Amino acid sequence: MKNNKRFMIYLMSIVALLLVLTACSGDKTSGSSSAGSSNNKVFELDVNNPLPSTHHLAGNAFEPWKKLVEEKTEGRVIVNLYHGGTLGQTGTALEDVSGGISDVSYLTPSYYYDSRVFPWTIGSLPFSVPTKDPAVTVSKVLSEFAPKYWRPEEIFQDIVYMGIQSTDPYVMLSTKPIKKAEDLKNLKIRVPGKGWEKLIVSWGGTPVSVTNEEMYEALERGTIDVGIYTAVGSVGNKYYEVAPYIVKNVQLYLTPMVSIMNRDFYDSLPDDLKKIFDEELNPALAELITQSYVKESDQAWENLAAGVEGKGEIIELPEKEVQKLRAGAKDQWDVWVKDANKFGYPGEKMLDEYKYMLEENGVELPF
């Protein structure tokens, strides 16, 4: 009996040890504390950059932010940085972060037009581009505008809002020369998400939905004739290799980029680390991304000109041709208002306020 009892105690000890080890292996934190305090834990933060490591955001934003996080938290948060969409692409960012595939990434609202992040899509209305400091201006306006109309109980149930930033203006990169508005007729033109179809059709083109990651191959294979992307981003993604005719003076829109964090990861942090993220680290990521686009903008056009030399050109359309392209934008703005009303938002009020805020920041609107 005594031997059996000893055996049972030994067996129960082994089982208890296995349970402890299993629990620890499923936790994204490491370290221990005899007092049970989370101050001694090390939290691993998986950050997904859907763009390649050659893209300017890798070196100008994500790598410096990783260093900043680890410095500000004194090593209590270790950042695992994944480039090239290892943990998900731009079109799946919301699902990936909310589902815990990654802990931090950014979403592009135009890919989620019919979703809970709809209020941010107003930032991509065609031809609402500021002529001076576009990325900084749109980021500033949207950071003030969006909180007035978002629905926290819907948007933030499984994610944490870290901040909003903006790209440089989107332009057209074509496999064929574009010298006038009519040259776009019958061409297959990339649309970066829903909300642009009506404008493309007004040009006589055919809208084709293609993500950033798919655009190079789509241009190369003829799936699309015209890509729409930022000048800065086109350098890193080398779109000029397959679309060497680039229209410089038709600045179509900017893309808001919303940095988000997985809610469960955030809730697992002790209060002092939450405060550091809320007050310092989250705003820092947004600023790093925006300033990266500002920093690279002028140099980008020099790089693009060098990249297309001998096989294409940088094109500037006559003003009358630019006006022809802008003419169809009004209908696209009206579509946005109708969709906002359909989704239960005050569409007219939102657009009026957004236009007012842009004008207050020196933006000349097309209508």
N, C-alpha and C positions, 0 to 999 in steps of 0.2 A: 504493500500500500504506500509506504513511504517513498519507494522508488517511483511509483506511478505519480505520486503527487509532485515529486521533484521534476519528473518529465513534463507534466502538465504546466508547471510554472515556467520551465525552460521554453516550452513551445509557445506559450502565451507571450513571453518576452520577445521571441523572434517575430511573431505576428505583429506585435505593437511596433517593433523597430521598422518592419517593412511598411506599415501604414504611415509612419512618420516620414520615411524616405520618399514614399510615393507622393505624399502631400507636398514635400519640398520640391520635388522635381517638376510639379505642375505649376509652381509659383514663379512669376517673372521677376522676383526679387531674390537677393542673396544677402548673406550676413546673418548675424544673430544678436540677440540682446537678452541678458539674463533677466532684465526687467520687463521684457516684452515690448520695449519701445521701438517704434519704426524709425527713430532717428539714426539707428545704426544699419539700417537696411540699404542695400544698393538696388536701385530700380533700373531696369533695362528698358529703354525707349526705342522702339523700332520706327524709324523715319523712312518713308518711301518717297523718293524723287522719281516720278514717272519718266523724266527726261534723261537722256544719256549723260555720262560723266563728262563728255566734251561740251555740253551745254553750259552757258555762262552761269546759270543758277547753281550748278554744282560747286564751282569754285568761289563764286561771289556771295552765295547765300547759305546753302546747306552745310558746307564744310565749316565756315566760320561760326554758324549757329551751333553746330555740334560742339565745337570748342568752347563757346560761350556757356552753353548749358552745363557742361562738365566743370567749368571754372566756377560759375555762380552757385552751383549746388555742392561745390567742394567734393566732387566725385561721387556724390550720393545718387546721381542719375547718370548712367552711361548710355550714350547714344549709339545705336547700331544703324548706320546710314546705308541705304540701299538705293543705287542709281539704276537707271534704265528700265524702270517699271518692274523690278524684280517682285515686288509685293502688290502689283496692280497698276493699271494704266489710268490715264486721265479720265476716261469714260466710266470708270468703276470706283473712283475715289471715295464717294459717299458710302457705298456698300462696303468697301474694304476697311475703311476706318471705323464705321459704326459696328461692323462685324468682328473687329479685332484682328484682321489680317495684318494691318499695320496700326501703329498707335498715332502717328502724325503724318499728314500729307496735305495736299490742297485740292479743292474741287473747283471745276470750271462750271459756273452756273448754267451756261448755255447747253451743256450736256444733260441738264436736269430741268429743262424748261417746264415740264408738267409736274413738278414736285414741290416739296415744302420749301425749297430755296428760291422759288420764283422771284421774290422781290429783288434779288441781286441781278436778275437778267436785264433789268432796265439799263445797266451799265454798258450793255453791248448794243444799244440801239444804233443803227447805221448813221454815219455822218454826224455823230455827236462828239467828235474828237476835239479837245482843246488844242489850240495852235501853240500854246506855250506850256511847257512842263506837263504834257498830257498824263503821264503815269501818276505823277504826284497829285495833280488836280483831281482826277477821277477817284483815286484812292481816298482822298480827303472828303470829297463829296459823298461817296457811297458809305463811308464809315459813319457819317452823320445821318444819312438818309435811311439806310436799311433798318436800323433798330426801331424806327417809327412804325414800320409796317410788317416786320417779321412776326411770326407766331411762336414764341419761345416753347410752348408746350408741344409743338409739332417739330420744330427744327432741332431742338436741343435735348431730345429724349435720350439719345445715345451718342451724341457728339458734343464737344465743347468748342465754342467759337474762339479762335485765337487772334484773328485779325483779317483785314482785307487789303489787298494790294492789286496793282494793275500792271498790265504789259505796256509796251510801246505800241503805236498804232499798227493795225493790220493792213497789209497791202496785197496786191495781186502778183503772183508769180506764174508765168504762163509758158507753155511749151511752144507757143506761136506768138509772133509779134502782135501787139495791141497798140494801134496808133489812133484809134477813134472808138467811140462807144459801140458802133455797129459791128466792130470786130469781135464782140463778145457773143453775137448771135450764133445760136446752134452749138455753142461750146458747152462742155460739161464742167461745171464750176463747183468747187468744194463749198459746202455749207458746214460751218463748225457747230452743228447742233440745230435744234428747232428754232424758228423765229426769223429765218432769213430767206425762206423759200420765195415769198412774194417779190422781194427785191430782185433776186436772181432772174425770176421769170419776166419781170418788167424790162430787163436787159435783153431778153430773147434767149437767155441761156437755160440750161437744164441743171437744177440743183442736185448735187450728189452728197450725201452725208458721209464724211470721212473724218476720222480722228487724227490728231497730230501724228501718232505713231504709224498710221497707215498711209500718210500723205506722200512720202517719198516713193514708195512702191506704186501707189495709185497714179502718180505722175509718170513714172517710168514705164508702166504698163499701158497707159492710155485710158485708165479707168476714169480719170479726170484730165481736162486740158489746162485748167487754171486752179492753182492752189491759193488759198487765202491764209496768210500767217504774218507774224510780226517780222520786221527786218532783222531785229536782233536775234530772234529765235531761228530764223532761216539760215543764219550763218552757222550756228551750232549743229543744226540738223542737216546742213548742206543741201537744202532744197534747190539752190541755184544750179546744182550739177545737172538736174533733170528738167528744170524750168528756168531757162536763162534769160527770159524776157520779163523784167520786173518793173511795174508801174509805180513810180515813187510818189507822185503828187496826188494820188487818189487814196487818202487815208480813210479807211472804211469804218473802223471802230476800234475800241480797246476791249480787252477781256479782263473782267474782274477775276481775281484768284482768291479764294477764301480758304485760309489755313484752318484746319480742324484737328481736334484731338479726340481719341477714343474716350468716351465717358467713363468706362470702367477703370481705365488706366488713371485718369485724373482723380477719380474718387478714391483710388488706392493710395494716393499720396498723402503724407501728413500735412497739416495746415501750413506749416512754414514753407514747404516746397510749393504748395498751391499758390501761396502769396508771391513767391519768386516768379513762377510762371505767369501769373495774372498781371503782375505789375512790371516785369522786366522782360522775360524771355519771349512771351507771346507777341508783344508789340515789336520786339527786336527782329523776329522772323519776318514779319510783314514789312518792316522798314528795309531789311536787307534785300528782300526780293524786289521791292519797288526801286531801290537805288541801283540794283544791278541792271535793270532795264534802262535807267537814266544814264548810267555810266557807259554802257555799251552802245548806246543809240548812234552817236556820230560815227564811231569807228565802224559800226556795222555796214553803213553804206559804202565806205571805202573798201571793206572786205568783199561786199557783194559785187562792186564794180570790177575788182580784180578777178573775182571768181567767174564772171560771165564774159570776160574779155576774150574776143576771138570766136565766140559761139553765141552771143546774145547781146543784150544792152540794157542799160537803165533808161527807162522811158518816162518822159513827162508829157502828159496830154495837154493840149490846148484847153484853156479855161472853159470854152463853150462845150467841149466834150465832157469835161468834169461835171458841168451843170446837168448835162443829159443823164449822167449816171446818178446824180443826187436826186433827180426828179422823182424817182420811184420810191425814195425812202419814206416819204410822208405816209404812203399806204401801209408800209411796214410798221411805222409807229402806231397807226390806227389799229392794226391787228394786235399789237401788244396791249393796247388799252382794252380791247374787246376780250382778250384772253384773261387779263387781270380781273375784269368784272366777272367773267365766267368762273374763275377760281375763288371768287368771294372777296376780292380786294377792291378798293375804290380806285379804279383805273384812271379816270380823268384827274382826280385829285393827286394821285401819285405822279402822273406825268407832268402836271402843272408845277408841282413842287420841285420835281427833279430839274425841270427846265429853268425854274427860278434860281435854284442853287447853282446850276452851271453858269448862268448869266452873272450871278453875283461873284463868281470866281473867274470872270473874264472870258467866258466861252461864247463865241458867236454861233448861234444855232442856225441851221439851214432853213427853218421855217417856224 
